[in-house]
Every structure is written in C-alpha cells, then in structure tokens.
C-alpha cells in the first residue's frame, strides 16, 4: 500500500490523514470542531461534520491542490454517502 501512495504522491496527490485533521479541528476549537466535541469527542461521530472539514480543504482554491488521498476515511458506507 505504501508503494501505491508513494507513487501517487509523486504524481501530485496530497495525503490527507482525516483523523488527524478532524482531531486538529476539535483542538483548535473551530465551529465544526466544537460541534464534533459536542457529539462526544469521537472524531468520526458525525460523518457530515467530517465531510465539512474535508470540503474546506478540498475546495480551498489553492493552486495545484486538486488531487487528494483520504487516509482512514470513509470506512463505512454512510461516510462514503456523506462524502459523495
């Protein structure tokens, strides 16, 4: 798996460690992070909030940031549906 990720990284893909990103939102106390904390602190407790975090990154408008590898998400069909 690492070889695949390394190859994609060389092609310009950016790895997004989703759990780390969501935990960071909670630590920073952002609006979405506070909503996640209110759900009990499980960073995947609400897939729609996780997608909210990802959308800000994916649609940031930063030049060249248009290829992403989501690490650790989705793991359930409900999460995939929310992401879709």
Biopython code that builds the backbone (N, CA, C, O; Angstrom):
import numpy as np
from Bio.PDB.StructureBuilder import StructureBuilder

atoms = [
    (1, "UNK", "N", (0.828, -1.197, 0.000)),
    (1, "UNK", "CA", (0.000, 0.000, 0.000)),
    (1, "UNK", "C", (0.868, 1.254, 0.000)),
    (1, "UNK", "O", (0.550, 2.236, -0.670)),
    (2, "UNK", "N", (1.945, 1.216, 0.742)),
    (2, "UNK", "CA", (2.816, 2.384, 0.823)),
    (2, "UNK", "C", (3.408, 2.733, -0.540)),
    (2, "UNK", "O", (3.553, 3.908, -0.876)),
    (3, "UNK", "N", (3.750, 1.706, -1.326)),
    (3, "UNK", "CA", (4.303, 1.957, -2.660)),
    (3, "UNK", "C", (3.292, 2.669, -3.545)),
    (3, "UNK", "O", (3.650, 3.561, -4.314)),
    (4, "UNK", "N", (2.036, 2.276, -3.436)),
    (4, "UNK", "CA", (0.983, 2.926, -4.218)),
    (4, "UNK", "C", (0.870, 4.392, -3.813)),
    (4, "UNK", "O", (0.810, 5.278, -4.665)),
    (5, "UNK", "N", (0.840, 4.640, -2.502)),
    (5, "UNK", "CA", (0.721, 6.017, -2.009)),
    (5, "UNK", "C", (1.937, 6.837, -2.407)),
    (5, "UNK", "O", (1.804, 8.005, -2.774)),
    (6, "UNK", "N", (3.114, 6.242, -2.338)),
    (6, "UNK", "CA", (4.332, 6.952, -2.746)),
    (6, "UNK", "C", (4.259, 7.332, -4.222)),
    (6, "UNK", "O", (4.613, 8.448, -4.601)),
    (7, "UNK", "N", (3.798, 6.399, -5.050)),
    (7, "UNK", "CA", (3.678, 6.665, -6.477)),
    (7, "UNK", "C", (2.680, 7.771, -6.765)),
    (7, "UNK", "O", (2.923, 8.631, -7.611)),
    (8, "UNK", "N", (1.553, 7.747, -6.059)),
    (8, "UNK", "CA", (0.553, 8.786, -6.259)),
    (8, "UNK", "C", (1.049, 10.138, -5.752)),
    (8, "UNK", "O", (0.759, 11.180, -6.339)),
    (9, "UNK", "N", (1.795, 10.105, -4.661)),
    (9, "UNK", "CA", (2.369, 11.339, -4.124)),
    (9, "UNK", "C", (3.308, 11.977, -5.150)),
    (9, "UNK", "O", (3.333, 13.198, -5.306)),
    (10, "UNK", "N", (4.069, 11.146, -5.839)),
    (10, "UNK", "CA", (4.971, 11.644, -6.882)),
    (10, "UNK", "C", (4.194, 12.258, -8.045)),
    (10, "UNK", "O", (4.729, 13.086, -8.782)),
    (11, "UNK", "N", (2.940, 11.855, -8.208)),
    (11, "UNK", "CA", (2.093, 12.387, -9.274)),
    (11, "UNK", "C", (1.322, 13.622, -8.834)),
    (11, "UNK", "O", (0.482, 14.127, -9.580)),
    (12, "UNK", "N", (1.598, 14.115, -7.627)),
    (12, "UNK", "CA", (0.980, 15.348, -7.178)),
    (12, "UNK", "C", (-0.190, 15.185, -6.219)),
    (12, "UNK", "O", (-0.835, 16.170, -5.860)),
    (13, "UNK", "N", (-0.474, 13.954, -5.798)),
    (13, "UNK", "CA", (-1.555, 13.738, -4.850)),
    (13, "UNK", "C", (-1.105, 14.129, -3.446)),
    (13, "UNK", "O", (0.036, 13.888, -3.053)),
    (14, "UNK", "N", (-2.009, 14.727, -2.710)),
    (14, "UNK", "CA", (-1.735, 15.163, -1.337)),
    (14, "UNK", "C", (-2.480, 14.222, -0.390)),
    (14, "UNK", "O", (-3.695, 14.058, -0.501)),
    (15, "UNK", "N", (-1.751, 13.608, 0.538)),
    (15, "UNK", "CA", (-2.373, 12.713, 1.510)),
    (15, "UNK", "C", (-3.000, 13.526, 2.628)),
    (15, "UNK", "O", (-2.348, 14.369, 3.244)),
    (16, "UNK", "N", (-4.274, 13.262, 2.882)),
    (16, "UNK", "CA", (-4.984, 13.915, 3.977)),
    (16, "UNK", "C", (-5.291, 12.876, 5.047)),
    (16, "UNK", "O", (-6.182, 12.046, 4.868)),
    (17, "UNK", "N", (-4.550, 12.914, 6.175)),
    (17, "UNK", "CA", (-4.842, 11.989, 7.270)),
    (17, "UNK", "C", (-6.095, 12.483, 8.002)),
    (17, "UNK", "O", (-6.008, 13.333, 8.889)),
    (18, "UNK", "N", (-7.236, 11.954, 7.633)),
    (18, "UNK", "CA", (-8.526, 12.510, 8.036)),
    (18, "UNK", "C", (-8.681, 12.557, 9.550)),
    (18, "UNK", "O", (-9.129, 13.572, 10.083)),
    (19, "UNK", "N", (-8.328, 11.500, 10.250)),
    (19, "UNK", "CA", (-8.470, 11.505, 11.718)),
    (19, "UNK", "C", (-7.673, 12.657, 12.332)),
    (19, "UNK", "O", (-8.167, 13.358, 13.215)),
    (20, "UNK", "N", (-6.459, 12.845, 11.869)),
    (20, "UNK", "CA", (-5.604, 13.915, 12.392)),
    (20, "UNK", "C", (-6.210, 15.288, 12.094)),
    (20, "UNK", "O", (-6.197, 16.172, 12.950)),
    (21, "UNK", "N", (-6.736, 15.462, 10.895)),
    (21, "UNK", "CA", (-7.346, 16.743, 10.529)),
    (21, "UNK", "C", (-8.557, 17.060, 11.395)),
    (21, "UNK", "O", (-8.734, 18.194, 11.840)),
    (22, "UNK", "N", (-9.386, 16.051, 11.630)),
    (22, "UNK", "CA", (-10.597, 16.252, 12.432)),
    (22, "UNK", "C", (-10.230, 16.513, 13.884)),
    (22, "UNK", "O", (-10.814, 17.389, 14.522)),
    (23, "UNK", "N", (-9.273, 15.765, 14.412)),
    (23, "UNK", "CA", (-8.826, 15.999, 15.792)),
    (23, "UNK", "C", (-8.245, 17.400, 15.936)),
    (23, "UNK", "O", (-8.443, 18.055, 16.959)),
    (24, "UNK", "N", (-7.537, 17.854, 14.926)),
    (24, "UNK", "CA", (-6.978, 19.209, 14.935)),
    (24, "UNK", "C", (-8.081, 20.261, 14.985)),
    (24, "UNK", "O", (-7.956, 21.264, 15.687)),
    (25, "UNK", "N", (-9.161, 20.032, 14.241)),
    (25, "UNK", "CA", (-10.312, 20.950, 14.276)),
    (25, "UNK", "C", (-10.868, 21.050, 15.691)),
    (25, "UNK", "O", (-11.195, 22.140, 16.161)),
    (26, "UNK", "N", (-10.973, 19.904, 16.369)),
    (26, "UNK", "CA", (-11.503, 19.911, 17.734)),
    (26, "UNK", "C", (-10.553, 20.638, 18.680)),
    (26, "UNK", "O", (-10.991, 21.403, 19.538)),
    (27, "UNK", "N", (-9.251, 20.399, 18.523)),
    (27, "UNK", "CA", (-8.257, 21.054, 19.377)),
    (27, "UNK", "C", (-8.240, 22.566, 19.165)),
    (27, "UNK", "O", (-8.083, 23.331, 20.117)),
    (28, "UNK", "N", (-8.401, 22.992, 17.915)),
    (28, "UNK", "CA", (-8.379, 24.430, 17.607)),
    (28, "UNK", "C", (-9.657, 25.126, 18.049)),
    (28, "UNK", "O", (-9.690, 26.351, 18.161)),
    (29, "UNK", "N", (-10.702, 24.360, 18.300)),
    (29, "UNK", "CA", (-11.957, 24.963, 18.756)),
    (29, "UNK", "C", (-12.709, 25.691, 17.666)),
    (29, "UNK", "O", (-13.414, 26.664, 17.932)),
    (30, "UNK", "N", (-12.560, 25.217, 16.426)),
    (30, "UNK", "CA", (-13.316, 25.830, 15.342)),
    (30, "UNK", "C", (-14.800, 25.514, 15.530)),
    (30, "UNK", "O", (-15.163, 24.683, 16.362)),
    (31, "UNK", "N", (-15.639, 26.172, 14.765)),
    (31, "UNK", "CA", (-17.075, 25.928, 14.870)),
    (31, "UNK", "C", (-17.391, 24.443, 14.631)),
    (31, "UNK", "O", (-18.161, 23.833, 15.373)),
    (32, "UNK", "N", (-16.793, 23.887, 13.599)),
    (32, "UNK", "CA", (-17.012, 22.469, 13.313)),
    (32, "UNK", "C", (-16.393, 21.597, 14.394)),
    (32, "UNK", "O", (-16.978, 20.591, 14.794)),
    (33, "UNK", "N", (-15.224, 21.974, 14.864)),
    (33, "UNK", "CA", (-14.568, 21.229, 15.935)),
    (33, "UNK", "C", (-15.393, 21.206, 17.204)),
    (33, "UNK", "O", (-15.459, 20.181, 17.882)),
    (34, "UNK", "N", (-16.021, 22.322, 17.534)),
    (34, "UNK", "CA", (-16.877, 22.377, 18.723)),
    (34, "UNK", "C", (-18.112, 21.500, 18.549)),
    (34, "UNK", "O", (-18.572, 20.872, 19.502)),
    (35, "UNK", "N", (-18.645, 21.458, 17.336)),
    (35, "UNK", "CA", (-19.796, 20.585, 17.062)),
    (35, "UNK", "C", (-19.401, 19.120, 17.234)),
    (35, "UNK", "O", (-20.160, 18.323, 17.785)),
    (36, "UNK", "N", (-18.200, 18.776, 16.753)),
    (36, "UNK", "CA", (-17.712, 17.405, 16.905)),
    (36, "UNK", "C", (-17.504, 17.051, 18.367)),
    (36, "UNK", "O", (-17.842, 15.949, 18.797)),
    (37, "UNK", "N", (-16.946, 17.985, 19.135)),
    (37, "UNK", "CA", (-16.756, 17.749, 20.569)),
    (37, "UNK", "C", (-18.089, 17.527, 21.261)),
    (37, "UNK", "O", (-18.205, 16.685, 22.151)),
    (38, "UNK", "N", (-19.090, 18.286, 20.848)),
    (38, "UNK", "CA", (-20.420, 18.154, 21.454)),
    (38, "UNK", "C", (-21.033, 16.788, 21.173)),
    (38, "UNK", "O", (-21.922, 16.343, 21.899)),
    (39, "UNK", "N", (-20.560, 16.124, 20.123)),
    (39, "UNK", "CA", (-21.047, 14.786, 19.778)),
    (39, "UNK", "C", (-20.363, 13.710, 20.605)),
    (39, "UNK", "O", (-20.613, 12.523, 20.396)),
    (40, "UNK", "N", (-19.509, 14.099, 21.535)),
    (40, "UNK", "CA", (-18.867, 13.136, 22.412)),
    (40, "UNK", "C", (-17.380, 12.961, 22.189)),
    (40, "UNK", "O", (-16.752, 12.125, 22.838)),
    (41, "UNK", "N", (-16.809, 13.731, 21.288)),
    (41, "UNK", "CA", (-15.360, 13.691, 21.106)),
    (41, "UNK", "C", (-14.856, 12.610, 20.167)),
    (41, "UNK", "O", (-13.672, 12.594, 19.829)),
    (42, "UNK", "N", (-15.733, 11.701, 19.736)),
    (42, "UNK", "CA", (-15.313, 10.712, 18.737)),
    (42, "UNK", "C", (-15.216, 11.448, 17.416)),
    (42, "UNK", "O", (-16.212, 11.970, 16.916)),
    (43, "UNK", "N", (-14.014, 11.490, 16.845)),
    (43, "UNK", "CA", (-13.821, 12.345, 15.681)),
    (43, "UNK", "C", (-14.606, 11.898, 14.462)),
    (43, "UNK", "O", (-14.736, 12.669, 13.511)),
    (44, "UNK", "N", (-15.128, 10.694, 14.455)),
    (44, "UNK", "CA", (-15.956, 10.242, 13.333)),
    (44, "UNK", "C", (-17.410, 10.057, 13.750)),
    (44, "UNK", "O", (-18.155, 9.322, 13.103)),
    (45, "UNK", "N", (-17.810, 10.714, 14.819)),
    (45, "UNK", "CA", (-19.173, 10.539, 15.337)),
    (45, "UNK", "C", (-20.232, 11.083, 14.392)),
    (45, "UNK", "O", (-21.384, 10.652, 14.446)),
    (46, "UNK", "N", (-19.871, 12.006, 13.540)),
    (46, "UNK", "CA", (-20.829, 12.584, 12.600)),
    (46, "UNK", "C", (-20.131, 12.753, 11.258)),
    (46, "UNK", "O", (-19.329, 13.667, 11.071)),
    (47, "UNK", "N", (-20.449, 11.858, 10.331)),
    (47, "UNK", "CA", (-19.755, 11.883, 9.035)),
    (47, "UNK", "C", (-19.973, 13.177, 8.280)),
    (47, "UNK", "O", (-19.117, 13.581, 7.493)),
    (48, "UNK", "N", (-21.100, 13.837, 8.499)),
    (48, "UNK", "CA", (-21.351, 15.098, 7.799)),
    (48, "UNK", "C", (-20.411, 16.203, 8.292)),
    (48, "UNK", "O", (-19.990, 17.058, 7.514)),
    (49, "UNK", "N", (-20.091, 16.178, 9.575)),
    (49, "UNK", "CA", (-19.136, 17.160, 10.095)),
    (49, "UNK", "C", (-17.729, 16.867, 9.590)),
    (49, "UNK", "O", (-16.962, 17.789, 9.313)),
    (50, "UNK", "N", (-17.390, 15.584, 9.469)),
    (50, "UNK", "CA", (-16.083, 15.218, 8.915)),
    (50, "UNK", "C", (-15.985, 15.712, 7.470)),
    (50, "UNK", "O", (-14.958, 16.257, 7.065)),
    (51, "UNK", "N", (-17.038, 15.524, 6.709)),
    (51, "UNK", "CA", (-17.063, 15.994, 5.321)),
    (51, "UNK", "C", (-16.944, 17.516, 5.284)),
    (51, "UNK", "O", (-16.315, 18.068, 4.381)),
    (52, "UNK", "N", (-17.540, 18.190, 6.253)),
    (52, "UNK", "CA", (-17.429, 19.652, 6.337)),
    (52, "UNK", "C", (-15.961, 20.070, 6.482)),
    (52, "UNK", "O", (-15.516, 21.026, 5.847)),
    (53, "UNK", "N", (-15.228, 19.357, 7.311)),
    (53, "UNK", "CA", (-13.796, 19.632, 7.476)),
    (53, "UNK", "C", (-13.069, 19.400, 6.151)),
    (53, "UNK", "O", (-12.263, 20.228, 5.725)),
    (54, "UNK", "N", (-13.354, 18.286, 5.512)),
    (54, "UNK", "CA", (-12.678, 17.944, 4.257)),
    (54, "UNK", "C", (-13.004, 18.923, 3.139)),
    (54, "UNK", "O", (-12.128, 19.274, 2.348)),
    (55, "UNK", "N", (-14.237, 19.361, 3.065)),
    (55, "UNK", "CA", (-14.637, 20.283, 1.996)),
    (55, "UNK", "C", (-13.849, 21.582, 2.055)),
    (55, "UNK", "O", (-13.493, 22.133, 1.014)),
    (56, "UNK", "N", (-13.571, 22.081, 3.258)),
    (56, "UNK", "CA", (-12.795, 23.322, 3.372)),
    (56, "UNK", "C", (-11.388, 23.143, 2.823)),
    (56, "UNK", "O", (-10.799, 24.082, 2.287)),
    (57, "UNK", "N", (-10.854, 21.941, 2.958)),
    (57, "UNK", "CA", (-9.508, 21.671, 2.442)),
    (57, "UNK", "C", (-9.557, 21.416, 0.933)),
    (57, "UNK", "O", (-8.790, 21.997, 0.165)),
    (58, "UNK", "N", (-10.464, 20.548, 0.532)),
    (58, "UNK", "CA", (-10.544, 20.149, -0.870)),
    (58, "UNK", "C", (-10.927, 21.325, -1.766)),
    (58, "UNK", "O", (-10.410, 21.456, -2.875)),
    (59, "UNK", "N", (-11.819, 22.167, -1.295)),
    (59, "UNK", "CA", (-12.281, 23.303, -2.108)),
    (59, "UNK", "C", (-11.661, 24.624, -1.657)),
    (59, "UNK", "O", (-12.298, 25.675, -1.730)),
    (60, "UNK", "N", (-10.421, 24.561, -1.193)),
    (60, "UNK", "CA", (-9.753, 25.760, -0.675)),
    (60, "UNK", "C", (-9.394, 26.759, -1.778)),
    (60, "UNK", "O", (-9.204, 27.944, -1.505)),
    (61, "UNK", "N", (-9.302, 26.289, -3.004)),
    (61, "UNK", "CA", (-8.934, 27.174, -4.105)),
    (61, "UNK", "C", (-7.436, 27.376, -4.247)),
    (61, "UNK", "O", (-6.993, 28.187, -5.060)),
    (62, "UNK", "N", (-6.655, 26.648, -3.468)),
    (62, "UNK", "CA", (-5.203, 26.766, -3.567)),
    (62, "UNK", "C", (-4.742, 26.117, -4.870)),
    (62, "UNK", "O", (-5.063, 24.963, -5.151)),
    (63, "UNK", "N", (-3.995, 26.867, -5.648)),
    (63, "UNK", "CA", (-3.494, 26.406, -6.938)),
    (63, "UNK", "C", (-2.731, 25.092, -6.774)),
    (63, "UNK", "O", (-1.860, 24.978, -5.911)),
    (64, "UNK", "N", (-3.062, 24.107, -7.602)),
    (64, "UNK", "CA", (-2.365, 22.830, -7.581)),
    (64, "UNK", "C", (-2.869, 21.842, -6.541)),
    (64, "UNK", "O", (-2.424, 20.695, -6.504)),
    (65, "UNK", "N", (-3.789, 22.276, -5.703)),
    (65, "UNK", "CA", (-4.351, 21.379, -4.690)),
    (65, "UNK", "C", (-5.670, 20.817, -5.207)),
    (65, "UNK", "O", (-6.755, 21.247, -4.814)),
    (66, "UNK", "N", (-5.538, 19.842, -6.103)),
    (66, "UNK", "CA", (-6.745, 19.277, -6.689)),
    (66, "UNK", "C", (-6.730, 17.754, -6.752)),
    (66, "UNK", "O", (-7.608, 17.149, -7.368)),
    (67, "UNK", "N", (-5.741, 17.133, -6.122)),
    (67, "UNK", "CA", (-5.644, 15.675, -6.069)),
    (67, "UNK", "C", (-5.385, 15.269, -4.625)),
    (67, "UNK", "O", (-4.383, 15.664, -4.030)),
    (68, "UNK", "N", (-6.299, 14.475, -4.065)),
    (68, "UNK", "CA", (-6.184, 14.126, -2.656)),
    (68, "UNK", "C", (-6.349, 12.631, -2.431)),
    (68, "UNK", "O", (-7.138, 11.970, -3.106)),
    (69, "UNK", "N", (-5.596, 12.111, -1.478)),
    (69, "UNK", "CA", (-5.761, 10.750, -0.983)),
    (69, "UNK", "C", (-6.299, 10.870, 0.437)),
    (69, "UNK", "O", (-5.638, 11.440, 1.306)),
    (70, "UNK", "N", (-7.478, 10.343, 0.673)),
    (70, "UNK", "CA", (-8.067, 10.399, 2.003)),
    (70, "UNK", "C", (-7.621, 9.170, 2.779)),
    (70, "UNK", "O", (-7.969, 8.041, 2.433)),
    (71, "UNK", "N", (-6.854, 9.400, 3.825)),
    (71, "UNK", "CA", (-6.322, 8.318, 4.637)),
    (71, "UNK", "C", (-7.254, 8.066, 5.823)),
    (71, "UNK", "O", (-7.427, 8.936, 6.676)),
    (72, "UNK", "N", (-7.856, 6.869, 5.875)),
    (72, "UNK", "CA", (-8.689, 6.495, 7.012)),
    (72, "UNK", "C", (-10.143, 6.921, 6.911)),
    (72, "UNK", "O", (-10.875, 6.846, 7.898)),
    (73, "UNK", "N", (-10.568, 7.355, 5.764)),
    (73, "UNK", "CA", (-11.954, 7.792, 5.586)),
    (73, "UNK", "C", (-12.304, 7.674, 4.121)),
    (73, "UNK", "O", (-11.482, 8.055, 3.288)),
    (74, "UNK", "N", (-13.436, 7.186, 3.762)),
    (74, "UNK", "CA", (-14.502, 6.622, 4.585)),
    (74, "UNK", "C", (-14.227, 5.156, 4.924)),
    (74, "UNK", "O", (-13.510, 4.459, 4.206)),
    (75, "UNK", "N", (-14.805, 4.714, 6.017)),
    (75, "UNK", "CA", (-14.688, 3.315, 6.420)),
    (75, "UNK", "C", (-16.063, 2.635, 6.482)),
    (75, "UNK", "O", (-16.150, 1.410, 6.571)),
    (76, "UNK", "N", (-17.104, 3.415, 6.437)),
    (76, "UNK", "CA", (-18.472, 2.884, 6.445)),
    (76, "UNK", "C", (-19.218, 3.474, 5.252)),
    (76, "UNK", "O", (-18.892, 4.561, 4.776)),
    (77, "UNK", "N", (-20.206, 2.754, 4.787)),
    (77, "UNK", "CA", (-20.985, 3.204, 3.627)),
    (77, "UNK", "C", (-21.651, 4.556, 3.890)),
    (77, "UNK", "O", (-21.771, 5.373, 2.977)),
    (78, "UNK", "N", (-22.083, 4.799, 5.129)),
    (78, "UNK", "CA", (-22.715, 6.087, 5.462)),
    (78, "UNK", "C", (-21.715, 7.235, 5.276)),
    (78, "UNK", "O", (-22.087, 8.324, 4.840)),
    (79, "UNK", "N", (-20.468, 6.986, 5.603)),
    (79, "UNK", "CA", (-19.439, 8.007, 5.419)),
    (79, "UNK", "C", (-19.186, 8.266, 3.936)),
    (79, "UNK", "O", (-19.017, 9.410, 3.514)),
    (80, "UNK", "N", (-19.161, 7.192, 3.155)),
    (80, "UNK", "CA", (-18.980, 7.349, 1.712)),
    (80, "UNK", "C", (-20.135, 8.118, 1.103)),
    (80, "UNK", "O", (-19.933, 8.970, 0.238)),
    (81, "UNK", "N", (-21.345, 7.822, 1.552)),
    (81, "UNK", "CA", (-22.522, 8.531, 1.046)),
    (81, "UNK", "C", (-22.460, 10.016, 1.407)),
    (81, "UNK", "O", (-22.789, 10.867, 0.582)),
    (82, "UNK", "N", (-22.046, 10.325, 2.616)),
    (82, "UNK", "CA", (-21.937, 11.724, 3.038)),
    (82, "UNK", "C", (-20.871, 12.451, 2.223)),
    (82, "UNK", "O", (-21.035, 13.624, 1.886)),
    (83, "UNK", "N", (-19.802, 11.770, 1.914)),
    (83, "UNK", "CA", (-18.717, 12.366, 1.129)),
    (83, "UNK", "C", (-19.133, 12.590, -0.311)),
    (83, "UNK", "O", (-18.731, 13.568, -0.942)),
    (84, "UNK", "N", (-19.940, 11.677, -0.824)),
    (84, "UNK", "CA", (-20.393, 11.776, -2.201)),
    (84, "UNK", "C", (-21.256, 13.002, -2.389)),
    (84, "UNK", "O", (-21.735, 13.256, -3.493)),
]
sb = StructureBuilder()
sb.init_structure("model")
sb.init_model(0)
sb.init_chain("A")
sb.init_seg("    ")
for serial, (resi, resn, name, xyz) in enumerate(atoms, 1):
    if name == "N":
        sb.init_residue(resn, " ", resi, " ")
    sb.init_atom(name, np.array(xyz, "f"), 0.0, 1.0, " ", f" {name:<3s}", serial, name[0])
structure = sb.get_structure()
